[in-house]
């Protein structure tokens, strides 16, 4: 009798051990999410989002807006085309990635957060499997400066698609876009100290075809960012962005 009970107890314990081992093996088999975390700064500061090849492929409408922006820039009428310079409004996506100041990347629960030194701006890419939060008020229908970004991992590359961007932003210091803009970014580590962002621009109203630009960043020492108030620079007639 005792022998039978002992065998049953042993069987239960063995089953538990095997289940735990199987669970551990499954967890170990799951690939770890690549880490882009750290402090970064653009390698070659620029105000222009330059296509990988050729010139920006404007449509007639896009060219017209671009030339108008150049005319307004020459007049210093920034509020008529670039409210980042006139009001310190967020530069938006992808222009924020042209900042000459540092930014910090954090990853938590599948959400990738960009913490910018410039005006302490924030941007988030949801690369988690969490279902979207119900939007009963329709806030998602209202465009914003940084838009709505949804990400996924393809190997070691974070692919982020951003839509719902306000037309009040620019792609760089001059290039305009429409509400239909879609920005796709491929972010990856080239090496331990180099981050690459390959940006694809799609906007049929302003560009005849999708086009790419590539920006690289160099790792910086970890640091706490100081307070940065864009309006203070604006009021002091100092460069606002970048």
N, C-alpha and C positions, 0 to 999 in steps of 0.2 A: 504493500500500500504506500509505504513511505517512498519506495523506489519510484513508483508511478508518479507521485506528486513531485518528486525531485526532477524527474524527466520533463514534466510539464513546465515547472519553473525555469528549467534550463532552456527549454524551447522558447518561452516568452522572452527571456533575457537575450537569447541569440537573435530572435527576430528583431528586437529593439536595436541591438548593436548593428545588425545588417542594414536596417532602415536608416539609422543615423549615418552609417558609412556611405550609403547610397546618396543621401542628401548632401553630404559633404563633397562627394565626388562630383555631383551635379553642379554644386556651387563653384567648385574649383574649375570645372570645365567651362563655365561662363566667362567670356573674355571681359577683362576689366575695361572700363571706359577710359579712353585716352585722356591725358591731362594737358590742358593748354594753360594751366594756372601760372601766374607770375605777374611781374610788372614789365610792361613793354613800352617802347618808344619807336616811332617811325624812323626807318633807317635813312631815308633821303627826304627831308621835309619839302613839301610842295603844296601849292594851292590848287593844282590842276589834277583831275582824274584823267590820266592819259590812256587811250586805247592801246592794247598790246601791239596792234598793227594798224597803220593808216590813221585817218582822221575820224572824228566823231561822225557817224553816218546820219546826219540830220535829215528829217523830212522837210518839206517847205515850211510847214508850221513851226517845227522845231528850230530851224534856221532863223526864222523871223523873230522868235522870242529871244534867241541867243544874241542876235545883233541888237535887239532892243536893250537887252541887259548890258551889253558893252557900252551902248550910248548912255544909259543911266549911270553906269559906273564912272564913266568919264566926267559926268556932271556932278558926281558925288551924291546922287539922289538914291541913297541906299534903301530907304524905306519903301521905295517903289518897286524893288525887286529882290532885296536881300535883308530880311528882318533879323537875321543873325547879327549883322553888322550894325543895324540901327537900333535894335531892341534887346540884343543878347538872347534872342530866342534860340532854341536848340537847332543846331545845324542839320540834324536829321541823319537818316541812313541813305547813302554810305558816307556822307561828308564828315561825320564825326570821326571816321577812321583816318581822316587826313590831319587830325590834330597833331601839332608838333609837341604837345605836352604828353606826359605819360598816361597810361591807363593800366588798370589792374583787372585781370580775369579771375573770376572765382567760379567754381562748379559745386553745386549742392543740390541733391535730390533731382538730378537731371536737368536743372536749370543753369544755363551759363550766363553769368552776370558780368557786364563790362562796367567798371567803375572808373570814370574819367576824371583826371585831374582838372581838366577845363571845366570851370563852373560847377564842379562836382556832379556832372551829368551822369545818368545811369541808363543802361540799355540791357534788356534781357532777351535771351533766346531760349524758348522752351523746347528742350530736346528730350523731355521725359515721355513716359507712356501714360501719364495722367490724362484723364478725359478733360476736355475744356470746361471751364466754369460756365454754367448757364448764364446767358446774357439777356435777361428778361427786359432790361431797359434799352437794349439796342445800342449800347455804347460802342460796340465793335463796328457799327456802321459809320461812325464819325472818324474821319482820318486824323492821324496824329503825326507829330514831327518824326518820331522814330518808327512809326508803323507797328505792325504785328508780325513778330518773327517766330516761325516754327522751324525747329531743327531736327536733324537726325544724324547718326554716325554712319559713315561709310568707311569701314576700316579705321584708319587713324585720322580721317578727315571729318570735320564738323561741317555739314551742309545746312545752311540756314536760308530759308526763303522768307523775304519780307515784303508785305503788301500793305495796303491801306495807309499810304503815306500822303501827307498833306502836300498840296501843290505849292504851298508857300515856302517849301524848302528847295534847295538846289543840290545838284549832284556834286558840285565843287563851288568855286567862287563865281561861276557864270552860267554853267550848263543847266537849263531848266528841265522840267519833266511834267507829265500830266498825272492825274489821279490814278491812271491805269498802270503806273510804274510797278514793276516787279524786280526786286533785287535778290539775286542768288549769290551767296558767298560760300566759298570752299576754304575753310580755315584749317591749316595743318602746320605741324612743326617740320621745317626743312632739316634742322638739326636742333640740338638742345637749347641753343641760344638764338634761333631765328624762327620767327613766325611769319607765315605767308597767308595773305588774304586775296584769293582770286575772285574778283567781283564780276558778275554778269548782269548787264543792264538790258531790260526788255521793256519797251514802251512804244507800241506801234504808232501812236499819235505823233511822237517827236523823233523817232529813229526808224530808219528803213529796215533795220535788222538788229538782232541782239549783238552786243559787243562786250568785250572783256577788258578789264584793267587788273593789274597785279600790284599790290602794295606789300612791302616787307617791313618787319619790325625786329628790333634787337632787344634781347632781355636786359633788364635793368636790375640793380640791387633792390631787394625788398625794402619798402619804405611806407611810412604813413604819409598820406598826401595832406598838405596844408590846406587851409580854407582858400578858396578861389572865388572871387565875386566879379563876374564879367562886367557888371554895371559900374563898378569902381573904375575899371580900366576905361570903359566908355566915357565916363564923366571926366576922366583925367586926359582924354584925347589920346589914349594909348591904343595900340593894336588890340582889336577885340578877338578875332579869329581869322585865320590861325595865327 
